[in-house]
Amino acid sequence: MTFDLTDGEAALLKKLNSLIDGNRYFLSDRIKTLKAIRTKIRPETAREPTTAEAICPAADDGRKETTGRTQRPTETSGF
């Protein structure tokens, strides 16, 4: 559902977005309440779940997965 907002309402929504996005305490009750109000005004569209390939297509290029460790060269004694 989409609302046709007047210029004044659009300005208020813009201000609401700046209050939410610019706040450093994004998990506070105040910000959660503002987000709930924003969702009532402009509900978010449903997002499709992403797969690892969609996030990083190079992750599945056929190479063997590594653990990130480098192998130490084996030490040989001169004896």
mmCIF file of the N, C-alpha and C atoms, coordinates in Angstrom:
data_MODEL
# 
_entry.id   MODEL 
# 
loop_
_atom_site.group_PDB 
_atom_site.id 
_atom_site.type_symbol 
_atom_site.label_atom_id 
_atom_site.label_alt_id 
_atom_site.label_comp_id 
_atom_site.label_asym_id 
_atom_site.label_entity_id 
_atom_site.label_seq_id 
_atom_site.pdbx_PDB_ins_code 
_atom_site.Cartn_x 
_atom_site.Cartn_y 
_atom_site.Cartn_z 
_atom_site.occupancy 
_atom_site.B_iso_or_equiv 
_atom_site.pdbx_formal_charge 
_atom_site.auth_seq_id 
_atom_site.auth_comp_id 
_atom_site.auth_asym_id 
_atom_site.auth_atom_id 
_atom_site.pdbx_PDB_model_num 
ATOM 1   N N  . MET A 1 1  ? 0.836  -1.156  0.000  1.00 0.00 ? 1  MET A N  1 
ATOM 2   C CA . MET A 1 1  ? 0.000  0.000   0.000  1.00 0.00 ? 1  MET A CA 1 
ATOM 3   C C  . MET A 1 1  ? 0.898  1.242   0.000  1.00 0.00 ? 1  MET A C  1 
ATOM 4   N N  . THR A 1 2  ? 0.611  2.171   -0.872 1.00 0.00 ? 2  THR A N  1 
ATOM 5   C CA . THR A 1 2  ? 1.383  3.392   -0.964 1.00 0.00 ? 2  THR A CA 1 
ATOM 6   C C  . THR A 1 2  ? 0.470  4.586   -0.722 1.00 0.00 ? 2  THR A C  1 
ATOM 7   N N  . PHE A 1 3  ? 0.931  5.510   0.085  1.00 0.00 ? 3  PHE A N  1 
ATOM 8   C CA . PHE A 1 3  ? 0.167  6.713   0.359  1.00 0.00 ? 3  PHE A CA 1 
ATOM 9   C C  . PHE A 1 3  ? 0.670  7.832   -0.538 1.00 0.00 ? 3  PHE A C  1 
ATOM 10  N N  . ASP A 1 4  ? -0.232 8.669   -0.989 1.00 0.00 ? 4  ASP A N  1 
ATOM 11  C CA . ASP A 1 4  ? 0.159  9.872   -1.689 1.00 0.00 ? 4  ASP A CA 1 
ATOM 12  C C  . ASP A 1 4  ? 0.326  10.959  -0.635 1.00 0.00 ? 4  ASP A C  1 
ATOM 13  N N  . LEU A 1 5  ? 1.566  11.309  -0.357 1.00 0.00 ? 5  LEU A N  1 
ATOM 14  C CA . LEU A 1 5  ? 1.853  12.273  0.700  1.00 0.00 ? 5  LEU A CA 1 
ATOM 15  C C  . LEU A 1 5  ? 1.881  13.689  0.135  1.00 0.00 ? 5  LEU A C  1 
ATOM 16  N N  . THR A 1 6  ? 1.392  14.616  0.926  1.00 0.00 ? 6  THR A N  1 
ATOM 17  C CA . THR A 1 6  ? 1.506  16.020  0.545  1.00 0.00 ? 6  THR A CA 1 
ATOM 18  C C  . THR A 1 6  ? 2.948  16.456  0.770  1.00 0.00 ? 6  THR A C  1 
ATOM 19  N N  . ASP A 1 7  ? 3.273  17.649  0.332  1.00 0.00 ? 7  ASP A N  1 
ATOM 20  C CA . ASP A 1 7  ? 4.639  18.140  0.522  1.00 0.00 ? 7  ASP A CA 1 
ATOM 21  C C  . ASP A 1 7  ? 4.994  18.250  2.004  1.00 0.00 ? 7  ASP A C  1 
ATOM 22  N N  . GLY A 1 8  ? 4.039  18.687  2.807  1.00 0.00 ? 8  GLY A N  1 
ATOM 23  C CA . GLY A 1 8  ? 4.281  18.799  4.250  1.00 0.00 ? 8  GLY A CA 1 
ATOM 24  C C  . GLY A 1 8  ? 4.482  17.445  4.904  1.00 0.00 ? 8  GLY A C  1 
ATOM 25  N N  . GLU A 1 9  ? 3.683  16.466  4.495  1.00 0.00 ? 9  GLU A N  1 
ATOM 26  C CA . GLU A 1 9  ? 3.821  15.111  5.043  1.00 0.00 ? 9  GLU A CA 1 
ATOM 27  C C  . GLU A 1 9  ? 5.135  14.475  4.599  1.00 0.00 ? 9  GLU A C  1 
ATOM 28  N N  . ALA A 1 10 ? 5.525  14.731  3.363  1.00 0.00 ? 10 ALA A N  1 
ATOM 29  C CA . ALA A 1 10 ? 6.796  14.203  2.870  1.00 0.00 ? 10 ALA A CA 1 
ATOM 30  C C  . ALA A 1 10 ? 7.967  14.825  3.627  1.00 0.00 ? 10 ALA A C  1 
ATOM 31  N N  . ALA A 1 11 ? 7.843  16.107  3.962  1.00 0.00 ? 11 ALA A N  1 
ATOM 32  C CA . ALA A 1 11 ? 8.889  16.767  4.739  1.00 0.00 ? 11 ALA A CA 1 
ATOM 33  C C  . ALA A 1 11 ? 8.983  16.169  6.139  1.00 0.00 ? 11 ALA A C  1 
ATOM 34  N N  . LEU A 1 12 ? 7.828  15.861  6.736  1.00 0.00 ? 12 LEU A N  1 
ATOM 35  C CA . LEU A 1 12 ? 7.831  15.226  8.055  1.00 0.00 ? 12 LEU A CA 1 
ATOM 36  C C  . LEU A 1 12 ? 8.433  13.829  8.000  1.00 0.00 ? 12 LEU A C  1 
ATOM 37  N N  . LEU A 1 13 ? 8.136  13.088  6.938  1.00 0.00 ? 13 LEU A N  1 
ATOM 38  C CA . LEU A 1 13 ? 8.729  11.754  6.779  1.00 0.00 ? 13 LEU A CA 1 
ATOM 39  C C  . LEU A 1 13 ? 10.238 11.854  6.608  1.00 0.00 ? 13 LEU A C  1 
ATOM 40  N N  . LYS A 1 14 ? 10.687 12.862  5.871  1.00 0.00 ? 14 LYS A N  1 
ATOM 41  C CA . LYS A 1 14 ? 12.127 13.074  5.685  1.00 0.00 ? 14 LYS A CA 1 
ATOM 42  C C  . LYS A 1 14 ? 12.786 13.393  7.030  1.00 0.00 ? 14 LYS A C  1 
ATOM 43  N N  . LYS A 1 15 ? 12.127 14.218  7.838  1.00 0.00 ? 15 LYS A N  1 
ATOM 44  C CA . LYS A 1 15 ? 12.641 14.551  9.168  1.00 0.00 ? 15 LYS A CA 1 
ATOM 45  C C  . LYS A 1 15 ? 12.673 13.311  10.057 1.00 0.00 ? 15 LYS A C  1 
ATOM 46  N N  . LEU A 1 16 ? 11.637 12.493  9.982  1.00 0.00 ? 16 LEU A N  1 
ATOM 47  C CA . LEU A 1 16 ? 11.579 11.251  10.750 1.00 0.00 ? 16 LEU A CA 1 
ATOM 48  C C  . LEU A 1 16 ? 12.737 10.333  10.362 1.00 0.00 ? 16 LEU A C  1 
ATOM 49  N N  . ASN A 1 17 ? 12.987 10.211  9.058  1.00 0.00 ? 17 ASN A N  1 
ATOM 50  C CA . ASN A 1 17 ? 14.106 9.384   8.592  1.00 0.00 ? 17 ASN A CA 1 
ATOM 51  C C  . ASN A 1 17 ? 15.439 9.914   9.101  1.00 0.00 ? 17 ASN A C  1 
ATOM 52  N N  . SER A 1 18 ? 15.617 11.226  9.108  1.00 0.00 ? 18 SER A N  1 
ATOM 53  C CA . SER A 1 18 ? 16.887 11.783  9.581  1.00 0.00 ? 18 SER A CA 1 
ATOM 54  C C  . SER A 1 18 ? 17.052 11.571  11.089 1.00 0.00 ? 18 SER A C  1 
ATOM 55  N N  . LEU A 1 19 ? 15.949 11.629  11.837 1.00 0.00 ? 19 LEU A N  1 
ATOM 56  C CA . LEU A 1 19 ? 16.027 11.350  13.270 1.00 0.00 ? 19 LEU A CA 1 
ATOM 57  C C  . LEU A 1 19 ? 16.440 9.907   13.535 1.00 0.00 ? 19 LEU A C  1 
ATOM 58  N N  . ILE A 1 20 ? 15.886 8.996   12.753 1.00 0.00 ? 20 ILE A N  1 
ATOM 59  C CA . ILE A 1 20 ? 16.186 7.573   12.946 1.00 0.00 ? 20 ILE A CA 1 
ATOM 60  C C  . ILE A 1 20 ? 17.610 7.263   12.489 1.00 0.00 ? 20 ILE A C  1 
ATOM 61  N N  . ASP A 1 21 ? 17.968 7.716   11.296 1.00 0.00 ? 21 ASP A N  1 
ATOM 62  C CA . ASP A 1 21 ? 19.270 7.366   10.725 1.00 0.00 ? 21 ASP A CA 1 
ATOM 63  C C  . ASP A 1 21 ? 20.432 8.069   11.417 1.00 0.00 ? 21 ASP A C  1 
ATOM 64  N N  . GLY A 1 22 ? 20.186 9.237   11.981 1.00 0.00 ? 22 GLY A N  1 
ATOM 65  C CA . GLY A 1 22 ? 21.262 9.989   12.603 1.00 0.00 ? 22 GLY A CA 1 
ATOM 66  C C  . GLY A 1 22 ? 21.450 9.718   14.076 1.00 0.00 ? 22 GLY A C  1 
ATOM 67  N N  . ASN A 1 23 ? 20.688 8.814   14.656 1.00 0.00 ? 23 ASN A N  1 
ATOM 68  C CA . ASN A 1 23 ? 20.766 8.559   16.081 1.00 0.00 ? 23 ASN A CA 1 
ATOM 69  C C  . ASN A 1 23 ? 21.787 7.483   16.383 1.00 0.00 ? 23 ASN A C  1 
ATOM 70  N N  . ARG A 1 24 ? 22.605 7.726   17.363 1.00 0.00 ? 24 ARG A N  1 
ATOM 71  C CA . ARG A 1 24 ? 23.652 6.751   17.691 1.00 0.00 ? 24 ARG A CA 1 
ATOM 72  C C  . ARG A 1 24 ? 23.129 5.580   18.507 1.00 0.00 ? 24 ARG A C  1 
ATOM 73  N N  . TYR A 1 25 ? 21.970 5.734   19.136 1.00 0.00 ? 25 TYR A N  1 
ATOM 74  C CA . TYR A 1 25 ? 21.384 4.666   19.944 1.00 0.00 ? 25 TYR A CA 1 
ATOM 75  C C  . TYR A 1 25 ? 20.235 4.025   19.169 1.00 0.00 ? 25 TYR A C  1 
ATOM 76  N N  . PHE A 1 26 ? 20.579 3.317   18.113 1.00 0.00 ? 26 PHE A N  1 
ATOM 77  C CA . PHE A 1 26 ? 19.578 2.789   17.188 1.00 0.00 ? 26 PHE A CA 1 
ATOM 78  C C  . PHE A 1 26 ? 18.748 1.654   17.771 1.00 0.00 ? 26 PHE A C  1 
ATOM 79  N N  . LEU A 1 27 ? 19.115 1.120   18.927 1.00 0.00 ? 27 LEU A N  1 
ATOM 80  C CA . LEU A 1 27 ? 18.333 0.063   19.567 1.00 0.00 ? 27 LEU A CA 1 
ATOM 81  C C  . LEU A 1 27 ? 17.506 0.574   20.745 1.00 0.00 ? 27 LEU A C  1 
ATOM 82  N N  . SER A 1 28 ? 17.462 1.891   20.930 1.00 0.00 ? 28 SER A N  1 
ATOM 83  C CA . SER A 1 28 ? 16.707 2.444   22.053 1.00 0.00 ? 28 SER A CA 1 
ATOM 84  C C  . SER A 1 28 ? 15.209 2.323   21.787 1.00 0.00 ? 28 SER A C  1 
ATOM 85  N N  . ASP A 1 29 ? 14.435 2.377   22.866 1.00 0.00 ? 29 ASP A N  1 
ATOM 86  C CA . ASP A 1 29 ? 12.980 2.285   22.743 1.00 0.00 ? 29 ASP A CA 1 
ATOM 87  C C  . ASP A 1 29 ? 12.423 3.438   21.907 1.00 0.00 ? 29 ASP A C  1 
ATOM 88  N N  . ARG A 1 30 ? 13.001 4.613   22.049 1.00 0.00 ? 30 ARG A N  1 
ATOM 89  C CA . ARG A 1 30 ? 12.549 5.783   21.298 1.00 0.00 ? 30 ARG A CA 1 
ATOM 90  C C  . ARG A 1 30 ? 12.692 5.558   19.797 1.00 0.00 ? 30 ARG A C  1 
ATOM 91  N N  . ILE A 1 31 ? 13.840 5.056   19.387 1.00 0.00 ? 31 ILE A N  1 
ATOM 92  C CA . ILE A 1 31 ? 14.089 4.833   17.959 1.00 0.00 ? 31 ILE A CA 1 
ATOM 93  C C  . ILE A 1 31 ? 13.242 3.672   17.446 1.00 0.00 ? 31 ILE A C  1 
ATOM 94  N N  . LYS A 1 32 ? 13.048 2.646   18.264 1.00 0.00 ? 32 LYS A N  1 
ATOM 95  C CA . LYS A 1 32 ? 12.176 1.536   17.851 1.00 0.00 ? 32 LYS A CA 1 
ATOM 96  C C  . LYS A 1 32 ? 10.749 2.031   17.613 1.00 0.00 ? 32 LYS A C  1 
ATOM 97  N N  . THR A 1 33 ? 10.297 2.949   18.471 1.00 0.00 ? 33 THR A N  1 
ATOM 98  C CA . THR A 1 33 ? 8.961  3.523   18.290 1.00 0.00 ? 33 THR A CA 1 
ATOM 99  C C  . THR A 1 33 ? 8.889  4.336   17.005 1.00 0.00 ? 33 THR A C  1 
ATOM 100 N N  . LEU A 1 34 ? 9.910  5.153   16.744 1.00 0.00 ? 34 LEU A N  1 
ATOM 101 C CA . LEU A 1 34 ? 9.934  5.946   15.510 1.00 0.00 ? 34 LEU A CA 1 
ATOM 102 C C  . LEU A 1 34 ? 9.974  5.055   14.273 1.00 0.00 ? 34 LEU A C  1 
ATOM 103 N N  . LYS A 1 35 ? 10.714 3.947   14.348 1.00 0.00 ? 35 LYS A N  1 
ATOM 104 C CA . LYS A 1 35 ? 10.761 3.007   13.221 1.00 0.00 ? 35 LYS A CA 1 
ATOM 105 C C  . LYS A 1 35 ? 9.397  2.368   12.987 1.00 0.00 ? 35 LYS A C  1 
ATOM 106 N N  . ALA A 1 36 ? 8.685  2.067   14.063 1.00 0.00 ? 36 ALA A N  1 
ATOM 107 C CA . ALA A 1 36 ? 7.351  1.480   13.931 1.00 0.00 ? 36 ALA A CA 1 
ATOM 108 C C  . ALA A 1 36 ? 6.397  2.467   13.269 1.00 0.00 ? 36 ALA A C  1 
ATOM 109 N N  . ILE A 1 37 ? 6.522  3.735   13.641 1.00 0.00 ? 37 ILE A N  1 
ATOM 110 C CA . ILE A 1 37 ? 5.688  4.769   13.012 1.00 0.00 ? 37 ILE A CA 1 
ATOM 111 C C  . ILE A 1 37 ? 6.025  4.881   11.528 1.00 0.00 ? 37 ILE A C  1 
ATOM 112 N N  . ARG A 1 38 ? 7.316  4.879   11.211 1.00 0.00 ? 38 ARG A N  1 
ATOM 113 C CA . ARG A 1 38 ? 7.740  4.970   9.811  1.00 0.00 ? 38 ARG A CA 1 
ATOM 114 C C  . ARG A 1 38 ? 7.236  3.777   9.005  1.00 0.00 ? 38 ARG A C  1 
ATOM 115 N N  . THR A 1 39 ? 7.241  2.595   9.603  1.00 0.00 ? 39 THR A N  1 
ATOM 116 C CA . THR A 1 39 ? 6.762  1.402   8.907  1.00 0.00 ? 39 THR A CA 1 
ATOM 117 C C  . THR A 1 39 ? 5.272  1.506   8.611  1.00 0.00 ? 39 THR A C  1 
ATOM 118 N N  . LYS A 1 40 ? 4.525  2.147   9.500  1.00 0.00 ? 40 LYS A N  1 
ATOM 119 C CA . LYS A 1 40 ? 3.100  2.334   9.245  1.00 0.00 ? 40 LYS A CA 1 
ATOM 120 C C  . LYS A 1 40 ? 2.866  3.307   8.090  1.00 0.00 ? 40 LYS A C  1 
ATOM 121 N N  . ILE A 1 41 ? 3.754  4.291   7.959  1.00 0.00 ? 41 ILE A N  1 
ATOM 122 C CA . ILE A 1 41 ? 3.618  5.273   6.884  1.00 0.00 ? 41 ILE A CA 1 
ATOM 123 C C  . ILE A 1 41 ? 4.100  4.687   5.556  1.00 0.00 ? 41 ILE A C  1 
ATOM 124 N N  . ARG A 1 42 ? 5.276  4.118   5.578  1.00 0.00 ? 42 ARG A N  1 
ATOM 125 C CA . ARG A 1 42 ? 5.889  3.527   4.386  1.00 0.00 ? 42 ARG A CA 1 
ATOM 126 C C  . ARG A 1 42 ? 6.332  2.099   4.705  1.00 0.00 ? 42 ARG A C  1 
ATOM 127 N N  . PRO A 1 43 ? 5.437  1.115   4.556  1.00 0.00 ? 43 PRO A N  1 
ATOM 128 C CA . PRO A 1 43 ? 5.846  -0.263  4.853  1.00 0.00 ? 43 PRO A CA 1 
ATOM 129 C C  . PRO A 1 43 ? 6.951  -0.715  3.906  1.00 0.00 ? 43 PRO A C  1 
ATOM 130 N N  . GLU A 1 44 ? 7.910  -1.423  4.463  1.00 0.00 ? 44 GLU A N  1 
ATOM 131 C CA . GLU A 1 44 ? 9.004  -1.940  3.643  1.00 0.00 ? 44 GLU A CA 1 
ATOM 132 C C  . GLU A 1 44 ? 8.488  -3.065  2.767  1.00 0.00 ? 44 GLU A C  1 
ATOM 133 N N  . THR A 1 45 ? 9.029  -3.147  1.570  1.00 0.00 ? 45 THR A N  1 
ATOM 134 C CA . THR A 1 45 ? 8.647  -4.234  0.685  1.00 0.00 ? 45 THR A CA 1 
ATOM 135 C C  . THR A 1 45 ? 9.322  -5.514  1.150  1.00 0.00 ? 45 THR A C  1 
ATOM 136 N N  . ALA A 1 46 ? 8.692  -6.636  0.878  1.00 0.00 ? 46 ALA A N  1 
ATOM 137 C CA . ALA A 1 46 ? 9.271  -7.922  1.263  1.00 0.00 ? 46 ALA A CA 1 
ATOM 138 C C  . ALA A 1 46 ? 10.534 -8.152  0.456  1.00 0.00 ? 46 ALA A C  1 
ATOM 139 N N  . ARG A 1 47 ? 11.559 -8.572  1.126  1.00 0.00 ? 47 ARG A N  1 
ATOM 140 C CA . ARG A 1 47 ? 12.842 -8.819  0.466  1.00 0.00 ? 47 ARG A CA 1 
ATOM 141 C C  . ARG A 1 47 ? 13.019 -10.309 0.253  1.00 0.00 ? 47 ARG A C  1 
ATOM 142 N N  . GLU A 1 48 ? 13.603 -10.651 -0.886 1.00 0.00 ? 48 GLU A N  1 
ATOM 143 C CA . GLU A 1 48 ? 13.892 -12.051 -1.157 1.00 0.00 ? 48 GLU A CA 1 
ATOM 144 C C  . GLU A 1 48 ? 15.133 -12.448 -0.379 1.00 0.00 ? 48 GLU A C  1 
ATOM 145 N N  . PRO A 1 49 ? 15.155 -13.653 0.161  1.00 0.00 ? 49 PRO A N  1 
ATOM 146 C CA . PRO A 1 49 ? 16.365 -14.078 0.870  1.00 0.00 ? 49 PRO A CA 1 
ATOM 147 C C  . PRO A 1 49 ? 17.519 -14.202 -0.109 1.00 0.00 ? 49 PRO A C  1 
ATOM 148 N N  . THR A 1 50 ? 18.675 -13.797 0.357  1.00 0.00 ? 50 THR A N  1 
ATOM 149 C CA . THR A 1 50 ? 19.847 -13.867 -0.505 1.00 0.00 ? 50 THR A CA 1 
ATOM 150 C C  . THR A 1 50 ? 20.640 -15.128 -0.205 1.00 0.00 ? 50 THR A C  1 
ATOM 151 N N  . THR A 1 51 ? 21.326 -15.613 -1.202 1.00 0.00 ? 51 THR A N  1 
ATOM 152 C CA . THR A 1 51 ? 22.191 -16.769 -1.021 1.00 0.00 ? 51 THR A CA 1 
ATOM 153 C C  . THR A 1 51 ? 23.631 -16.293 -0.997 1.00 0.00 ? 51 THR A C  1 
ATOM 154 N N  . ALA A 1 52 ? 24.523 -17.166 -0.636 1.00 0.00 ? 52 ALA A N  1 
ATOM 155 C CA . ALA A 1 52 ? 25.936 -16.815 -0.605 1.00 0.00 ? 52 ALA A CA 1 
ATOM 156 C C  . ALA A 1 52 ? 26.424 -16.435 -1.999 1.00 0.00 ? 52 ALA A C  1 
ATOM 157 N N  . GLU A 1 53 ? 25.900 -17.078 -3.027 1.00 0.00 ? 53 GLU A N  1 
ATOM 158 C CA . GLU A 1 53 ? 26.316 -16.747 -4.383 1.00 0.00 ? 53 GLU A CA 1 
ATOM 159 C C  . GLU A 1 53 ? 25.870 -15.352 -4.775 1.00 0.00 ? 53 GLU A C  1 
ATOM 160 N N  . ALA A 1 54 ? 24.704 -14.927 -4.311 1.00 0.00 ? 54 ALA A N  1 
ATOM 161 C CA . ALA A 1 54 ? 24.223 -13.588 -4.640 1.00 0.00 ? 54 ALA A CA 1 
ATOM 162 C C  . ALA A 1 54 ? 25.049 -12.530 -3.923 1.00 0.00 ? 54 ALA A C  1 
ATOM 163 N N  . ILE A 1 55 ? 25.503 -12.838 -2.714 1.00 0.00 ? 55 ILE A N  1 
ATOM 164 C CA . ILE A 1 55 ? 26.292 -11.886 -1.950 1.00 0.00 ? 55 ILE A CA 1 
ATOM 165 C C  . ILE A 1 55 ? 27.706 -11.806 -2.493 1.00 0.00 ? 55 ILE A C  1 
ATOM 166 N N  . CYS A 1 56 ? 28.308 -12.946 -2.744 1.00 0.00 ? 56 CYS A N  1 
ATOM 167 C CA . CYS A 1 56 ? 29.691 -12.978 -3.208 1.00 0.00 ? 56 CYS A CA 1 
ATOM 168 C C  . CYS A 1 56 ? 29.835 -14.054 -4.279 1.00 0.00 ? 56 CYS A C  1 
ATOM 169 N N  . PRO A 1 57 ? 29.634 -13.696 -5.554 1.00 0.00 ? 57 PRO A N  1 
ATOM 170 C CA . PRO A 1 57 ? 29.685 -14.714 -6.600 1.00 0.00 ? 57 PRO A CA 1 
ATOM 171 C C  . PRO A 1 57 ? 31.052 -15.381 -6.728 1.00 0.00 ? 57 PRO A C  1 
ATOM 172 N N  . ALA A 1 58 ? 32.122 -14.718 -6.317 1.00 0.00 ? 58 ALA A N  1 
ATOM 173 C CA . ALA A 1 58 ? 33.457 -15.305 -6.424 1.00 0.00 ? 58 ALA A CA 1 
ATOM 174 C C  . ALA A 1 58 ? 33.696 -16.385 -5.380 1.00 0.00 ? 58 ALA A C  1 
ATOM 175 N N  . ALA A 1 59 ? 32.801 -16.494 -4.396 1.00 0.00 ? 59 ALA A N  1 
ATOM 176 C CA . ALA A 1 59 ? 32.988 -17.477 -3.332 1.00 0.00 ? 59 ALA A CA 1 
ATOM 177 C C  . ALA A 1 59 ? 32.862 -18.902 -3.848 1.00 0.00 ? 59 ALA A C  1 
ATOM 178 N N  . ASP A 1 60 ? 32.122 -19.116 -4.908 1.00 0.00 ? 60 ASP A N  1 
ATOM 179 C CA . ASP A 1 60 ? 31.928 -20.454 -5.439 1.00 0.00 ? 60 ASP A CA 1 
ATOM 180 C C  . ASP A 1 60 ? 32.549 -20.551 -6.830 1.00 0.00 ? 60 ASP A C  1 
ATOM 181 N N  . ASP A 1 61 ? 33.860 -20.385 -6.894 1.00 0.00 ? 61 ASP A N  1 
ATOM 182 C CA . ASP A 1 61 ? 34.519 -20.446 -8.192 1.00 0.00 ? 61 ASP A CA 1 
ATOM 183 C C  . ASP A 1 61 ? 35.272 -21.757 -8.404 1.00 0.00 ? 61 ASP A C  1 
ATOM 184 N N  . GLY A 1 62 ? 34.970 -22.761 -7.586 1.00 0.00 ? 62 GLY A N  1 
ATOM 185 C CA . GLY A 1 62 ? 35.567 -24.073 -7.774 1.00 0.00 ? 62 GLY A CA 1 
ATOM 186 C C  . GLY A 1 62 ? 36.846 -24.286 -6.991 1.00 0.00 ? 62 GLY A C  1 
ATOM 187 N N  . ARG A 1 63 ? 37.372 -23.277 -6.347 1.00 0.00 ? 63 ARG A N  1 
ATOM 188 C CA . ARG A 1 63 ? 38.604 -23.449 -5.591 1.00 0.00 ? 63 ARG A CA 1 
ATOM 189 C C  . ARG A 1 63 ? 38.309 -24.106 -4.253 1.00 0.00 ? 63 ARG A C  1 
ATOM 190 N N  . LYS A 1 64 ? 39.305 -24.815 -3.753 1.00 0.00 ? 64 LYS A N  1 
ATOM 191 C CA . LYS A 1 64 ? 39.170 -25.468 -2.458 1.00 0.00 ? 64 LYS A CA 1 
ATOM 192 C C  . LYS A 1 64 ? 39.184 -24.410 -1.360 1.00 0.00 ? 64 LYS A C  1 
ATOM 193 N N  . GLU A 1 65 ? 38.303 -24.593 -0.393 1.00 0.00 ? 65 GLU A N  1 
ATOM 194 C CA . GLU A 1 65 ? 38.228 -23.644 0.697  1.00 0.00 ? 65 GLU A CA 1 
ATOM 195 C C  . GLU A 1 65 ? 39.434 -23.817 1.604  1.00 0.00 ? 65 GLU A C  1 
ATOM 196 N N  . THR A 1 66 ? 39.986 -22.697 2.046  1.00 0.00 ? 66 THR A N  1 
ATOM 197 C CA . THR A 1 66 ? 41.135 -22.740 2.944  1.00 0.00 ? 66 THR A CA 1 
ATOM 198 C C  . THR A 1 66 ? 40.721 -22.238 4.303  1.00 0.00 ? 66 THR A C  1 
ATOM 199 N N  . THR A 1 67 ? 41.543 -22.551 5.294  1.00 0.00 ? 67 THR A N  1 
ATOM 200 C CA . THR A 1 67 ? 41.231 -22.133 6.655  1.00 0.00 ? 67 THR A CA 1 
ATOM 201 C C  . THR A 1 67 ? 41.835 -20.777 6.974  1.00 0.00 ? 67 THR A C  1 
ATOM 202 N N  . GLY A 1 68 ? 42.639 -20.230 6.086  1.00 0.00 ? 68 GLY A N  1 
ATOM 203 C CA . GLY A 1 68 ? 43.253 -18.941 6.330  1.00 0.00 ? 68 GLY A CA 1 
ATOM 204 C C  . GLY A 1 68 ? 44.625 -19.045 6.959  1.00 0.00 ? 68 GLY A C  1 
ATOM 205 N N  . ARG A 1 69 ? 45.037 -20.249 7.325  1.00 0.00 ? 69 ARG A N  1 
ATOM 206 C CA . ARG A 1 69 ? 46.362 -20.434 7.910  1.00 0.00 ? 69 ARG A CA 1 
ATOM 207 C C  . ARG A 1 69 ? 47.376 -20.679 6.802  1.00 0.00 ? 69 ARG A C  1 
ATOM 208 N N  . THR A 1 70 ? 48.557 -20.254 7.056  1.00 0.00 ? 70 THR A N  1 
ATOM 209 C CA . THR A 1 70 ? 49.633 -20.556 6.109  1.00 0.00 ? 70 THR A CA 1 
ATOM 210 C C  . THR A 1 70 ? 50.475 -21.670 6.696  1.00 0.00 ? 70 THR A C  1 
ATOM 211 N N  . GLN A 1 71 ? 50.970 -22.520 5.841  1.00 0.00 ? 71 GLN A N  1 
ATOM 212 C CA . GLN A 1 71 ? 51.792 -23.626 6.315  1.00 0.00 ? 71 GLN A CA 1 
ATOM 213 C C  . GLN A 1 71 ? 53.213 -23.139 6.552  1.00 0.00 ? 71 GLN A C  1 
ATOM 214 N N  . ARG A 1 72 ? 53.760 -23.616 7.649  1.00 0.00 ? 72 ARG A N  1 
ATOM 215 C CA . ARG A 1 72 ? 55.157 -23.312 7.935  1.00 0.00 ? 72 ARG A CA 1 
ATOM 216 C C  . ARG A 1 72 ? 56.041 -24.274 7.156  1.00 0.00 ? 72 ARG A C  1 
ATOM 217 N N  . PRO A 1 73 ? 57.135 -23.796 6.670  1.00 0.00 ? 73 PRO A N  1 
ATOM 218 C CA . PRO A 1 73 ? 58.056 -24.734 6.040  1.00 0.00 ? 73 PRO A CA 1 
ATOM 219 C C  . PRO A 1 73 ? 58.623 -25.680 7.097  1.00 0.00 ? 73 PRO A C  1 
ATOM 220 N N  . THR A 1 74 ? 58.767 -26.931 6.719  1.00 0.00 ? 74 THR A N  1 
ATOM 221 C CA . THR A 1 74 ? 59.305 -27.895 7.683  1.00 0.00 ? 74 THR A CA 1 
ATOM 222 C C  . THR A 1 74 ? 60.788 -27.619 7.906  1.00 0.00 ? 74 THR A C  1 
ATOM 223 N N  . GLU A 1 75 ? 61.135 -27.676 9.169  1.00 0.00 ? 75 GLU A N  1 
ATOM 224 C CA . GLU A 1 75 ? 62.537 -27.413 9.500  1.00 0.00 ? 75 GLU A CA 1 
ATOM 225 C C  . GLU A 1 75 ? 63.328 -28.717 9.404  1.00 0.00 ? 75 GLU A C  1 
ATOM 226 N N  . THR A 1 76 ? 64.437 -28.646 8.779  1.00 0.00 ? 76 THR A N  1 
ATOM 227 C CA . THR A 1 76 ? 65.321 -29.818 8.701  1.00 0.00 ? 76 THR A CA 1 
ATOM 228 C C  . THR A 1 76 ? 66.596 -29.481 9.431  1.00 0.00 ? 76 THR A C  1 
ATOM 229 N N  . SER A 1 77 ? 67.038 -30.423 10.216 1.00 0.00 ? 77 SER A N  1 
ATOM 230 C CA . SER A 1 77 ? 68.286 -30.177 10.938 1.00 0.00 ? 77 SER A CA 1 
ATOM 231 C C  . SER A 1 77 ? 69.458 -30.584 10.060 1.00 0.00 ? 77 SER A C  1 
ATOM 232 N N  . GLY A 1 78 ? 70.535 -29.945 10.245 1.00 0.00 ? 78 GLY A N  1 
ATOM 233 C CA . GLY A 1 78 ? 71.710 -30.202 9.433  1.00 0.00 ? 78 GLY A CA 1 
ATOM 234 C C  . GLY A 1 78 ? 72.525 -31.408 9.929  1.00 0.00 ? 78 GLY A C  1 
ATOM 235 N N  . PHE A 1 79 ? 71.980 -32.207 10.823 1.00 0.00 ? 79 PHE A N  1 
ATOM 236 C CA . PHE A 1 79 ? 72.726 -33.346 11.367 1.00 0.00 ? 79 PHE A CA 1 
ATOM 237 C C  . PHE A 1 79 ? 72.565 -34.537 10.512 1.00 0.00 ? 79 PHE A C  1 
# 
